[in-house]
Amino acid sequence: MKVSKTRTKLVDVARQLFARQGLDDTTMNDIAVASQKGRRTLYTYFKNKEEIYYAVIEAEMERLTETIEKVAHKDLSPADKIVEI
């Protein structure tokens, strides 16, 4: 599935803001301003903050899965694989 660059940017900016400010202290307006997109654009992709939060979690899970798969295929001991992950 092809994801638009704008949506990807919004998710990445939201991830950074959630990490820095926390979920409760980050607003949809904060995400729009930090991504240099209008609130209307943000709401085109996400209905609310909860929806963008779930998109952030999904993106992080995909990154973690990719990392685990790459390390799993390396010729390392199980202990070394765990350390690398």
Stockholm file with secondary structure:
# STOCKHOLM 1.0

chainA/1-85         MKVSKTRTKLVDVARQLFARQGLDDTTMNDIAVASQKGRRTLYTYFKNKEEIYYAVIEAEMERLTETIEKVAHKDLSPADKIVEI
#=GR chainA/1-85 SS CCCCHHHHHHHHHHHHHHHHHCSTTCCHHHHHHHTTCCHHHHHHHCSSHHHHHHHHHHHHHHHHHHHHHHHHTSSCCHHHHHHHC
#=GC SS_cons        CCCCHHHHHHHHHHHHHHHHHCSTTCCHHHHHHHTTCCHHHHHHHCSSHHHHHHHHHHHHHHHHHHHHHHHHTSSCCHHHHHHHC
//
